């Protein structure tokens, strides 16, 4: 069976959302039978793996794969999905989000008709109390769309949130450029999308929401995002993205600056040990020094914001360094006091032992004198 496109869904503990996600794919106007659906389970601990197995048994165009160990992030499951995809075009969907009914048809028709490597739609942010469509006014759209042959034709594309969903990719383009997701690290979307943008020959963005990005009430990832390991992984990814931009145009480092600002906010919210904070600050400063010159090449509309972001980061690191330096000074002072007290205690022990020896000696003399007196008294009697 030949499919028009493949939709890849990484799965981890999303049992409560899978029915809604698969229904949004089944409702596509392009025809469900024209879509290859690939689920990749990342060792779920709920009933997700059983549910996708049911889908695979029920529909010929649905495939399910299962990782033997949990990778912790969506990168590895997506790479497995890419490996098994058979159609010429690739899309991604997180199982807790949904497509609008015309999403696949709109993106597929554009990428085929205009023969480009990437087509991106917009998305609706669905919160508990409000819905929001992200503004793309900075892209200078014409008729709600923009086409460029290369990223340098409009670097502002780097200002669009780097999500892999709401996009369609030509599979041959991904394979020819060996583009894949980072594994075992967060922010894999950022690396993947920026890599794609720097390699693509033909990019189209249409300002039309094709996906609903749904904020989960039971999101358990926030705490893990604030762990020391995760904060360190983010810095690793930013360095790798910096390498990608260096290979294309290092003047685009301003795009990383925005993510460094987001990192600093996570860092402030984190509750990690003092030693981890010190290590992370040092790693951050190395990264900051790598990208700080970008302040002078930021596009004018966001220069003020980015300068404030950089200044905020600098102030945070200065504050953290001052706190740590103060703690180091206090520790040194405390160690000096402890050392002095140990010397005094040692001296006291010496004096005490000397006093003990003198007391024992005097006591022995008294005992000896008493013995002599007792002997004299015995002789008189």
Beta strands, then each sheet from edge to edge (+ up, - down):
strand 1: 5-11
strand 2: 35-41
strand 3: 62-66
strand 4: 89-92
strand 5: 98-99
strand 6: 118-126
strand 7: 131-133
strand 8: 145-148
strand 9: 167-170
strand 10: 203-214
sheet 1: 3+ 2+ 1+ 4+ 9- 6+ 7-
sheet 2: 3+ 2+ 1+ 4+ 9- 6+ 10+ 5-
sheet 3: 3+ 2+ 1+ 4+ 9- 6+ 10+ 8-
end
